[in-house]
Amino acid sequence: MSDKSYLIFVVEDNEWYNRLLVLQLSLNPDYEILSFSNGKDCIDNLDKEPDVITLDYRLPDMKGLEVLQKIKQVNEDIQVILISEQSEIDVVVELFKFGAYDYIVKSKEIRERLLNTVSNIRKGDKLKKEIASLRKEVKKKYSYENTIVGNSPATQKIYDLIDKATRTNISVAVTGETGTGKELVAKAIHYNSNRSGKPFVAVNMAAIPRDLVESELFGHEKGSFTGANFRRIGKFEEASGGTLFLDEVAEMDISLQTRLLRVLQEKEIVRVGSNKPVKVDCRIIVATNRNFQNEVKKGNFRQDLYYRIYGLPIELP
């Protein structure tokens, strides 16, 4: 954690209960507590950037929902724990809809529940910071200069194409001999694009047995075939919001190419053993060490699929 203390606002108009919450939270020396008796004072002090706010649902000047909405408008990262004298299901649902982290009913067990909830929020904040730091390191690792070494005209051209790819969402086809770094180019595109916060999923089409390719890509339902003991999502769903890298795509069976074409056209997949379409959103980057155009001429690769995935060609020397 950083040197900054963990700041918690207690917003409660009942003086005795306000002191009780402050006392319980103050038992942790890492917490800095500020208390308020109304919603306006809380909102006026949001510039202090609290990490957590415990908020009485019924305040003298405004409802808890109104305060919650104003807090989230100022800083959506502030976690808000609503506290009330009674459990009202409709109210709870509405509060969660507007971003409340938890809803705690005033009771004898509130001390343990509150401390556990704040502890969980703090752990979540720490995890988010660690993930953000890791993503920053990954992005740095896959910067163009760290991915492909060289300053020749051919290398500069690849830099330009990668840069172009990061600013668009079109499919990319990377071609080159085995060992030239096709997957590194795909990762450089992904981790420098607006999809960098989402998964990068790589699939080597040549390494998957033909009878398992459909399940691997599109997933399957429980009982759809022998050994399918549970539902499994495929690589398209796994890459949701991010990038799906299909390496050695020219190895794909012609019948499966038809299904892939439909997925790219309709933006949806159907799991093996199901009739229900599932919407997918992932960028497609393909790679092969073969000549795409020759494979099309030989009838090994569908021409319409070739046109669909060959949006931005990058040829490695």
C-alpha positions as a Markdown table, in Angstrom:
| # | Residue | x | y | z |
|---|---|---|---|---|
| 1 | Met | 0.0 | 0.0 | 0.0 |
| 2 | Ser | 1.0 | 3.6 | -0.4 |
| 3 | Asp | 2.0 | 5.9 | 2.5 |
| 4 | Lys | -1.4 | 7.7 | 2.2 |
| 5 | Ser | -3.7 | 6.6 | 5.1 |
| 6 | Tyr | -6.9 | 4.8 | 4.2 |
| 7 | Leu | -9.5 | 7.6 | 4.5 |
| 8 | Ile | -13.1 | 6.7 | 5.6 |
| 9 | Phe | -16.0 | 9.1 | 5.9 |
| 10 | Val | -18.7 | 8.2 | 8.4 |
| 11 | Val | -22.0 | 10.0 | 7.6 |
| 12 | Glu | -24.6 | 9.4 | 10.3 |
| 13 | Asp | -27.0 | 11.9 | 11.9 |
| 14 | Asn | -27.5 | 9.9 | 15.1 |
| 15 | Glu | -24.7 | 11.2 | 17.4 |
| 16 | Trp | -24.4 | 8.1 | 19.5 |
| 17 | Tyr | -24.3 | 5.8 | 16.4 |
| 18 | Asn | -21.9 | 8.1 | 14.7 |
| 19 | Arg | -19.5 | 7.8 | 17.6 |
| 20 | Leu | -19.9 | 4.1 | 17.7 |
| 21 | Leu | -19.0 | 3.6 | 14.0 |
| 22 | Val | -16.0 | 6.0 | 14.3 |
| 23 | Leu | -14.8 | 4.1 | 17.4 |
| 24 | Gln | -15.1 | 0.7 | 15.7 |
| 25 | Leu | -13.3 | 1.8 | 12.5 |
| 26 | Ser | -10.6 | 3.6 | 14.5 |
| 27 | Leu | -9.5 | 0.3 | 16.0 |
| 28 | Asn | -7.5 | -0.2 | 12.8 |
| 29 | Pro | -4.5 | 2.3 | 13.0 |
| 30 | Asp | -4.3 | 2.4 | 9.2 |
| 31 | Tyr | -7.7 | 4.1 | 9.0 |
| 32 | Glu | -8.2 | 7.8 | 9.1 |
| 33 | Ile | -11.8 | 8.6 | 10.0 |
| 34 | Leu | -13.8 | 11.8 | 9.4 |
| 35 | Ser | -17.4 | 12.0 | 10.5 |
| 36 | Phe | -20.3 | 14.1 | 9.3 |
| 37 | Ser | -23.9 | 14.4 | 10.4 |
| 38 | Asn | -25.5 | 15.3 | 7.1 |
| 39 | Gly | -25.2 | 14.7 | 3.3 |
| 40 | Lys | -24.2 | 18.2 | 2.3 |
| 41 | Asp | -21.0 | 18.3 | 4.6 |
| 42 | Cys | -20.0 | 14.9 | 3.2 |
| 43 | Ile | -20.4 | 16.1 | -0.4 |
| 44 | Asp | -18.5 | 19.3 | 0.3 |
| 45 | Asn | -15.5 | 17.3 | 1.5 |
| 46 | Leu | -15.2 | 14.9 | -1.4 |
| 47 | Asp | -12.1 | 16.8 | -2.6 |
| 48 | Lys | -10.3 | 15.0 | 0.3 |
| 49 | Glu | -10.7 | 11.8 | -1.8 |
| 50 | Pro | -12.0 | 9.3 | 0.7 |
| 51 | Asp | -11.6 | 5.6 | -0.1 |
| 52 | Val | -14.8 | 4.5 | 1.6 |
| 53 | Ile | -17.9 | 6.2 | 2.9 |
| 54 | Thr | -20.4 | 4.7 | 5.3 |
| 55 | Leu | -23.7 | 6.4 | 4.6 |
| 56 | Asp | -26.8 | 6.5 | 6.7 |
| 57 | Tyr | -29.8 | 5.9 | 4.4 |
| 58 | Arg | -32.0 | 8.4 | 6.2 |
| 59 | Leu | -30.3 | 11.8 | 6.7 |
| 60 | Pro | -31.9 | 15.1 | 7.8 |
| 61 | Asp | -31.2 | 17.0 | 4.6 |
| 62 | Met | -31.3 | 14.4 | 1.8 |
| 63 | Lys | -32.0 | 10.7 | 1.1 |
| 64 | Gly | -29.1 | 8.2 | 1.0 |
| 65 | Leu | -29.7 | 7.5 | -2.7 |
| 66 | Glu | -29.3 | 11.2 | -3.6 |
| 67 | Val | -26.0 | 11.4 | -1.7 |
| 68 | Leu | -24.8 | 8.1 | -3.3 |
| 69 | Gln | -25.5 | 9.5 | -6.8 |
| 70 | Lys | -23.7 | 12.8 | -6.0 |
| 71 | Ile | -20.7 | 10.8 | -4.6 |
| 72 | Lys | -20.5 | 8.6 | -7.8 |
| 73 | Gln | -20.8 | 11.7 | -10.0 |
| 74 | Val | -17.7 | 13.2 | -8.3 |
| 75 | Asn | -15.7 | 10.0 | -8.1 |
| 76 | Glu | -17.0 | 6.6 | -9.1 |
| 77 | Asp | -14.1 | 4.9 | -7.4 |
| 78 | Ile | -15.2 | 5.8 | -3.9 |
| 79 | Gln | -16.9 | 2.8 | -2.4 |
| 80 | Val | -20.1 | 3.5 | -0.5 |
| 81 | Ile | -21.6 | 1.3 | 2.3 |
| 82 | Leu | -25.2 | 2.2 | 3.0 |
| 83 | Ile | -26.3 | 1.7 | 6.6 |
| 84 | Ser | -30.0 | 1.6 | 7.6 |
| 85 | Glu | -32.3 | 0.6 | 10.5 |
| 86 | Gln | -34.3 | -1.8 | 8.4 |
| 87 | Ser | -33.9 | -4.0 | 5.3 |
| 88 | Glu | -36.0 | -2.8 | 2.4 |
| 89 | Ile | -35.5 | -5.1 | -0.6 |
| 90 | Asp | -36.7 | -2.6 | -3.2 |
| 91 | Val | -34.4 | 0.1 | -1.7 |
| 92 | Val | -31.4 | -2.3 | -1.6 |
| 93 | Val | -31.9 | -3.2 | -5.3 |
| 94 | Glu | -32.0 | 0.5 | -6.3 |
| 95 | Leu | -28.9 | 1.3 | -4.3 |
| 96 | Phe | -26.9 | -1.5 | -5.8 |
| 97 | Lys | -28.1 | -0.3 | -9.2 |
| 98 | Phe | -26.5 | 3.1 | -8.6 |
| 99 | Gly | -23.2 | 1.7 | -7.4 |
| 100 | Ala | -23.5 | 0.9 | -3.6 |
| 101 | Tyr | -20.9 | -1.6 | -2.5 |
| 102 | Asp | -22.9 | -3.0 | 0.4 |
| 103 | Tyr | -26.1 | -2.5 | 2.4 |
| 104 | Ile | -25.8 | -3.1 | 6.2 |
| 105 | Val | -28.7 | -3.2 | 8.6 |
| 106 | Lys | -28.1 | -1.7 | 12.0 |
| 107 | Ser | -27.8 | -4.6 | 14.4 |
| 108 | Lys | -25.6 | -6.1 | 17.1 |
| 109 | Glu | -23.5 | -7.8 | 14.4 |
| 110 | Ile | -22.7 | -4.5 | 12.5 |
| 111 | Arg | -19.2 | -4.1 | 14.0 |
| 112 | Glu | -17.9 | -7.4 | 12.5 |
| 113 | Arg | -19.9 | -7.0 | 9.2 |
| 114 | Leu | -18.6 | -3.4 | 8.8 |
| 115 | Leu | -15.0 | -4.2 | 9.5 |
| 116 | Asn | -15.0 | -7.2 | 7.2 |
| 117 | Thr | -16.7 | -5.1 | 4.4 |
| 118 | Val | -14.1 | -2.3 | 4.7 |
| 119 | Ser | -11.3 | -4.9 | 4.7 |
| 120 | Asn | -12.6 | -6.5 | 1.6 |
| 121 | Ile | -12.9 | -3.2 | -0.2 |
| 122 | Arg | -9.3 | -2.4 | 0.8 |
| 123 | Lys | -8.1 | -5.7 | -0.5 |
| 124 | Gly | -10.0 | -5.1 | -3.8 |
| 125 | Asp | -8.4 | -1.7 | -4.1 |
| 126 | Lys | -4.9 | -3.2 | -3.6 |
| 127 | Leu | -5.6 | -5.8 | -6.2 |
| 128 | Lys | -6.8 | -3.2 | -8.7 |
| 129 | Lys | -3.6 | -1.2 | -8.2 |
| 130 | Glu | -1.5 | -4.3 | -8.7 |
| 131 | Ile | -3.4 | -5.2 | -11.9 |
| 132 | Ala | -3.0 | -1.7 | -13.2 |
| 133 | Ser | 0.7 | -1.8 | -12.4 |
| 134 | Leu | 1.1 | -5.2 | -14.2 |
| 135 | Arg | -0.8 | -3.9 | -17.2 |
| 136 | Lys | 1.5 | -0.9 | -17.4 |
| 137 | Glu | 4.5 | -3.2 | -17.3 |
| 138 | Val | 3.0 | -5.5 | -19.9 |
| 139 | Lys | 2.3 | -2.6 | -22.2 |
| 140 | Lys | 5.9 | -1.4 | -21.7 |
| 141 | Lys | 7.2 | -4.8 | -22.5 |
| 142 | Tyr | 5.2 | -5.0 | -25.8 |
| 143 | Ser | 6.1 | -1.5 | -26.9 |
| 144 | Tyr | 7.2 | -1.5 | -30.6 |
| 145 | Glu | 10.8 | -0.9 | -29.8 |
| 146 | Asn | 11.0 | -3.7 | -27.2 |
| 147 | Thr | 9.1 | -6.1 | -29.4 |
| 148 | Ile | 10.9 | -5.8 | -32.7 |
| 149 | Val | 14.6 | -4.7 | -32.7 |
| 150 | Gly | 16.0 | -2.8 | -35.7 |
| 151 | Asn | 15.8 | 0.5 | -37.5 |
| 152 | Ser | 16.0 | -0.7 | -41.2 |
| 153 | Pro | 13.4 | 0.7 | -43.6 |
| 154 | Ala | 11.6 | -2.7 | -43.5 |
| 155 | Thr | 11.4 | -2.6 | -39.7 |
| 156 | Gln | 10.2 | 1.0 | -39.7 |
| 157 | Lys | 7.5 | 0.0 | -42.1 |
| 158 | Ile | 6.4 | -2.7 | -39.6 |
| 159 | Tyr | 6.3 | -0.1 | -36.9 |
| 160 | Asp | 4.1 | 2.1 | -39.0 |
| 161 | Leu | 1.7 | -0.8 | -39.7 |
| 162 | Ile | 1.5 | -1.8 | -36.1 |
| 163 | Asp | 0.8 | 1.9 | -35.2 |
| 164 | Lys | -2.0 | 2.0 | -37.8 |
| 165 | Ala | -3.4 | -1.3 | -36.4 |
| 166 | Thr | -3.5 | 0.1 | -32.8 |
| 167 | Arg | -5.7 | 3.0 | -33.9 |
| 168 | Thr | -8.3 | 0.9 | -35.7 |
| 169 | Asn | -10.4 | -2.2 | -34.9 |
| 170 | Ile | -10.0 | -4.0 | -38.3 |
| 171 | Ser | -8.7 | -7.5 | -38.6 |
| 172 | Val | -5.0 | -8.0 | -39.1 |
| 173 | Ala | -3.2 | -10.7 | -41.0 |
| 174 | Val | 0.5 | -11.3 | -40.0 |
| 175 | Thr | 2.5 | -13.4 | -42.4 |
| 176 | Gly | 6.1 | -14.6 | -42.2 |
| 177 | Glu | 8.3 | -17.6 | -41.8 |
| 178 | Thr | 8.3 | -19.6 | -38.5 |
| 179 | Gly | 10.2 | -17.8 | -35.8 |
| 180 | Thr | 10.0 | -14.3 | -37.2 |
| 181 | Gly | 7.8 | -13.1 | -34.3 |
| 182 | Lys | 4.2 | -13.1 | -35.6 |
| 183 | Glu | 2.8 | -13.5 | -32.1 |
| 184 | Leu | 5.0 | -10.7 | -30.8 |
| 185 | Val | 3.5 | -8.4 | -33.4 |
| 186 | Ala | 0.0 | -9.4 | -32.4 |
| 187 | Lys | 0.7 | -8.7 | -28.7 |
| 188 | Ala | 2.3 | -5.3 | -29.6 |
| 189 | Ile | -0.9 | -4.4 | -31.5 |
| 190 | His | -3.2 | -5.6 | -28.6 |
| 191 | Tyr | -1.3 | -4.1 | -25.7 |
| 192 | Asn | -1.0 | -0.7 | -27.4 |
| 193 | Ser | -4.6 | -0.5 | -28.5 |
| 194 | Asn | -7.8 | 0.5 | -26.7 |
| 195 | Arg | -8.4 | -3.2 | -25.9 |
| 196 | Ser | -5.3 | -3.5 | -23.9 |
| 197 | Gly | -7.2 | -3.8 | -20.6 |
| 198 | Lys | -9.0 | -6.9 | -21.9 |
| 199 | Pro | -7.7 | -10.4 | -22.5 |
| 200 | Phe | -5.2 | -11.4 | -25.3 |
| 201 | Val | -6.0 | -15.0 | -26.2 |
| 202 | Ala | -3.7 | -17.0 | -28.5 |
| 203 | Val | -4.7 | -20.2 | -30.2 |
| 204 | Asn | -2.4 | -22.3 | -32.3 |
| 205 | Met | -4.7 | -23.9 | -34.9 |
| 206 | Ala | -2.1 | -26.4 | -36.0 |
| 207 | Ala | -1.8 | -27.8 | -32.4 |
| 208 | Ile | -5.5 | -28.6 | -31.8 |
| 209 | Pro | -6.9 | -32.0 | -32.9 |
| 210 | Arg | -9.5 | -31.5 | -35.6 |
| 211 | Asp | -12.3 | -33.1 | -33.5 |
| 212 | Leu | -11.7 | -30.6 | -30.7 |
| 213 | Val | -11.3 | -27.4 | -32.7 |
| 214 | Glu | -15.0 | -26.4 | -32.6 |
| 215 | Ser | -15.2 | -26.9 | -28.8 |
| 216 | Glu | -11.9 | -25.0 | -28.3 |
| 217 | Leu | -13.1 | -22.0 | -30.3 |
| 218 | Phe | -16.8 | -21.8 | -29.6 |
| 219 | Gly | -17.2 | -23.7 | -26.4 |
| 220 | His | -19.5 | -26.6 | -25.5 |
| 221 | Glu | -22.5 | -27.4 | -23.4 |
| 222 | Lys | -22.5 | -30.1 | -20.7 |
| 223 | Gly | -23.3 | -33.5 | -22.3 |
| 224 | Ser | -22.8 | -32.3 | -25.8 |
| 225 | Phe | -20.3 | -35.2 | -26.4 |
| 226 | Thr | -18.5 | -37.9 | -24.5 |
| 227 | Gly | -16.3 | -36.3 | -21.9 |
| 228 | Ala | -18.2 | -33.0 | -21.8 |
| 229 | Asn | -18.9 | -33.1 | -18.1 |
| 230 | Phe | -19.5 | -29.4 | -17.8 |
| 231 | Arg | -20.2 | -26.3 | -19.8 |
| 232 | Arg | -17.0 | -24.7 | -21.2 |
| 233 | Ile | -16.7 | -21.3 | -22.8 |
| 234 | Gly | -14.6 | -21.1 | -26.0 |
| 235 | Lys | -11.8 | -18.8 | -27.0 |
| 236 | Phe | -14.1 | -16.3 | -28.6 |
| 237 | Glu | -15.9 | -15.8 | -25.3 |
| 238 | Glu | -12.7 | -15.9 | -23.3 |
| 239 | Ala | -11.3 | -13.0 | -25.5 |
| 240 | Ser | -14.5 | -10.9 | -25.0 |
| 241 | Gly | -13.6 | -7.2 | -25.3 |
| 242 | Gly | -10.0 | -8.1 | -26.2 |
| 243 | Thr | -8.1 | -9.8 | -29.0 |
| 244 | Leu | -8.2 | -13.3 | -30.3 |
| 245 | Phe | -5.0 | -14.4 | -32.1 |
| 246 | Leu | -5.4 | -17.3 | -34.4 |
| 247 | Asp | -2.0 | -18.6 | -35.2 |
| 248 | Glu | -1.4 | -20.8 | -38.3 |
| 249 | Val | -5.0 | -20.1 | -39.4 |
| 250 | Ala | -4.3 | -21.6 | -42.8 |
| 251 | Glu | -4.2 | -25.0 | -41.1 |
| 252 | Met | -7.9 | -24.6 | -40.4 |
| 253 | Asp | -10.2 | -27.2 | -42.0 |
| 254 | Ile | -12.4 | -25.8 | -44.8 |
| 255 | Ser | -15.6 | -26.8 | -43.0 |
| 256 | Leu | -14.6 | -24.9 | -39.9 |
| 257 | Gln | -13.7 | -21.9 | -42.1 |
| 258 | Thr | -17.4 | -21.6 | -42.9 |
| 259 | Arg | -18.3 | -21.4 | -39.2 |
| 260 | Leu | -15.5 | -18.9 | -38.6 |
| 261 | Leu | -16.8 | -16.7 | -41.5 |
| 262 | Arg | -20.3 | -16.7 | -40.0 |
| 263 | Val | -18.9 | -15.7 | -36.5 |
| 264 | Leu | -17.1 | -12.8 | -38.1 |
| 265 | Gln | -20.2 | -11.7 | -40.0 |
| 266 | Glu | -22.8 | -12.1 | -37.3 |
| 267 | Lys | -20.6 | -11.3 | -34.3 |
| 268 | Glu | -22.0 | -14.3 | -32.4 |
| 269 | Ile | -21.1 | -17.9 | -31.7 |
| 270 | Val | -23.1 | -21.1 | -30.9 |
| 271 | Arg | -21.6 | -23.5 | -28.4 |
| 272 | Val | -21.3 | -27.1 | -29.4 |
| 273 | Gly | -24.5 | -28.8 | -28.3 |
| 274 | Ser | -26.5 | -25.6 | -28.1 |
| 275 | Asn | -28.9 | -23.7 | -30.4 |
| 276 | Lys | -28.6 | -20.5 | -28.5 |
| 277 | Pro | -26.4 | -17.8 | -30.1 |
| 278 | Val | -24.0 | -15.9 | -27.9 |
| 279 | Lys | -22.9 | -12.4 | -28.8 |
| 280 | Val | -19.1 | -11.9 | -28.9 |
| 281 | Asp | -16.9 | -8.8 | -29.3 |
| 282 | Cys | -13.2 | -9.5 | -29.9 |
| 283 | Arg | -10.7 | -8.3 | -32.4 |
| 284 | Ile | -9.3 | -10.9 | -34.7 |
| 285 | Ile | -5.6 | -11.1 | -35.6 |
| 286 | Val | -4.5 | -14.1 | -37.7 |
| 287 | Ala | -1.1 | -15.4 | -38.7 |
| 288 | Thr | 0.4 | -18.0 | -41.0 |
| 289 | Asn | 3.7 | -19.0 | -42.5 |
| 290 | Arg | 2.0 | -19.8 | -45.8 |
| 291 | Asn | 1.1 | -17.6 | -48.7 |
| 292 | Phe | -2.6 | -16.7 | -48.2 |
| 293 | Gln | -3.3 | -16.0 | -51.9 |
| 294 | Asn | -1.7 | -19.4 | -53.0 |
| 295 | Glu | -3.9 | -21.2 | -50.4 |
| 296 | Val | -7.0 | -19.5 | -51.9 |
| 297 | Lys | -6.0 | -20.5 | -55.4 |
| 298 | Lys | -5.4 | -24.1 | -54.4 |
| 299 | Gly | -8.9 | -24.2 | -52.8 |
| 300 | Asn | -7.5 | -24.7 | -49.3 |
| 301 | Phe | -8.8 | -21.4 | -48.0 |
| 302 | Arg | -12.1 | -19.7 | -48.6 |
| 303 | Gln | -11.8 | -16.6 | -50.6 |
| 304 | Asp | -14.6 | -14.8 | -48.8 |
| 305 | Leu | -13.0 | -15.6 | -45.4 |
| 306 | Tyr | -9.6 | -14.4 | -46.8 |
| 307 | Tyr | -11.2 | -11.0 | -47.7 |
| 308 | Arg | -12.8 | -10.8 | -44.3 |
| 309 | Ile | -9.6 | -11.4 | -42.2 |
| 310 | Tyr | -7.0 | -9.8 | -44.5 |
| 311 | Gly | -8.0 | -6.3 | -43.4 |
| 312 | Leu | -4.5 | -5.0 | -42.6 |
| 313 | Pro | -1.7 | -7.2 | -43.9 |
| 314 | Ile | 1.7 | -7.2 | -42.1 |
| 315 | Glu | 4.4 | -9.2 | -43.7 |
| 316 | Leu | 7.5 | -9.9 | -41.7 |
| 317 | Pro | 10.9 | -10.1 | -43.4 |
